[in-house]
Amino acid sequence: MVTWHAVTGMALVALGMVLTPGPNMMYLVSRSVTQGRRAGLISLLGVAAGFVVYLLAAVAGIAALFALVPAVYTAVKLAGAGYLGWLAWQALRPGGTSAFDPKPLPPDPARRLFAMGFVTNLLNPKIAILYVSVLPQFVDPDRGSVPLQSLLIGLTQVAVALTVNGLIAVTAGSVASFLGRRPRWLRVQRYVTGTALAGIAVTVAAD
């Protein structure tokens, strides 16, 4: 029902998007660095739950909903762009911080870690755009059930995203330690991340 071309295409798109700095990456890194790998992995479960919500919405036809009510899509898009812009400012402003050099955070219980990961992913405009605009392009109505195709292609994205984000959560502490011994590299990472986030925010808002 789903072609290998569609699966491979979605996997490559998902890989490119998950490797681009965004809210999910910044939240997972900050939690893993300040509270340990376990906290990062619990947060990742919340992120996974957010993916499930988007996937179910895609299967139910969220793209059709946004097409019928463009104002809803515009509101989601602008809210997400604003959130990305705020994250970019936090990185680029004088005295800004890097995801790999977060301020000390009070330890949060597992329930809050999960909830914050969930909300962070739901507010991630990259994921909203992926499911609303990109996923439907890999669905071919002539090949059978559209909801089932959407489910299978969406699961491909979820598998790629969780694998990469899991590696990020597990290795964040080591990366932070490496950058911490090299202040110049840490500043470069902060400016690169901030610039990338600002670029994505502008692109999302103007699209």
Phi, psi and omega in degrees: 000315179256129182282156175296331177299317181293317181295314180295318179299314179295321179298318180292319177297315181298320180295316179298320183287321183288334178277348176278127181306136180200185183303317181299311181299315183295320181291315181297318180296314183298319180289320180294322182289317187273335186233000175102167184298323181300316179296321178297319181288325175294319176299323179297326176297322176296319177299318179299320178298323177297320177299320181298319179299313179297321181296315179296323178295321178295318179297325181280351176098042181295329179298320178295322179298312181294329177291324180283328181234078184303332182297327179294314179298317180299318180296316179296317182296313182291324177297316179295318179297320178297321179295316178296321178297321178295318178296321179297317180297321179299328180276324188267337184296156177304129183078014180296170184242157176259152176300331181270005176222058186285158174291154177304132180243140177294139179301130178257147176291163184303321182298318180289322177301315179298313183297318181292322176297321180296310182294319179302318180289322179296329180270004182280109183295333179298320182288320178300314181294321180302313184281330183276319189253325188268311184306316181301337181290341180264001180263131179244106182304336181286349183261010175121205186303120178294315178301319181292320176298317179299320180296312183294317180291322177295322178296329176298314178298317181298318181298316180294313184297316182290325178296311181292316180295326177296317177297321178297315181297321183286325185262358185302318181299318180293318179296317180298319179296319179298312181291328181297332178275357182226079185307323181295319178296323180295320178294318178300316179299321181295315181291322178296314180297313181299318179295319179296317179296318179297318179297318179295320180299315179296316181298315180297314183293325185271347184293000000 
